[in-house]
Amino acid sequence: MDVRGWVVVLFIVAMAVMPIVLGIIGLRALYSRRPVEQRYGSTGGLAGGAFGGLDAAFFPTAHEAGIERDRQTARTAPAPAPGDPPWGIDGDRIRIDV
């Protein structure tokens, strides 16, 4: 093959690899913008999906830690006391009662 043949082959390989590389970069950018609570929460993947039973059987401490994390995450906020400041947190927003 001459130089033109190698240039064509390299161009075809670059065009085949470019969507994969751009997809990986895009997923990393999307994943890095998510809050920490959503990154490591219950994703329904291997840890909590069809193989969750294997986690309980072979890694009981990891399974118990996941149950405890879910229990603490789902805890409700306590009722305000009479001396509390007049503001609250609604999800990602701070609400100030006037």
N, C-alpha and C positions, 0 to 999 in steps of 0.2 A: 504494500500500500504506500502511496505517496503521501505528501503532507496534506493535501486536500482531503484525502480519505480519513486521516487521523482527526482532522478538524471537524469533519462531519460526525464521526463517531463520538468525539468529546462533546459536541453540541447536543447530540441525541441523549447521551448519558446525563448531561447537565439538565436538560429539559425533563427527564424522567425523575431525577432526584430533587429538583427544586420544589415541587409541591409538597413533598414529604418534609423537607427542611422548613418550609414556610408554615406548614401545619404544626410542627413541633414548636416553633417559635411562637405562633399564635396561641397555642394551648398553654404554654408557659406564661405568657403575658396575661391571659385570661385567668389562670389559676392564681397568679401572684396578686391580683387585685381583689380577690375574695377575702373577707374578714377571716380571722383565725378560727372563729367559732364554726364557720362553714367549711373550712378546709379539713379539719380533723374530726368533724362530726360523723354521725351515722350516714354512710354513703350508700348503703345497700349493695356494696360490692362483695368481695370475697369474705370480708370480716363479718358482715351481718347478713349476707344473703344465703345462698344454698349451702355454703360451707360453714355456717355459724355453729352447727352442731359439732363439727370437727374441732372448732376452736374450744368449745366447752369440754370436749373429751381429752384432747391432747395438750391444751394450754389453759387449765382451769383458772390460774391466777389472772391471765389476760382477759378471760371471759368475765370473771368477777369484777375486774377493774373497769371493763366496759359497762357492765350493769351499774356500778356505782357512779360512773361518769354520767350515764343517762339519767340516773335518779337525781343527781345534783343539778343537772342542767334543767330538768323539768320542774324544779322546785318553784313554788309561787312566791311572790314578794310579800313580805309581812305588811299588815295594815299600819298606816301611819299613826304615830303616837301624838298626843296633844301638843308636845313641844317641837315637833318636826318642822323643818322649813317648808314653805308653801311651793314646792316644786316636786316633780316626779320624772321618771324616765319611762318613755313609751317606745320600746324597741330601740331604735338608733337615735331617737330624738329626746331632748330634755324639755319637759313641759313646765312652764312657770305659771302658777295660778295667781291671778291678780285680783 
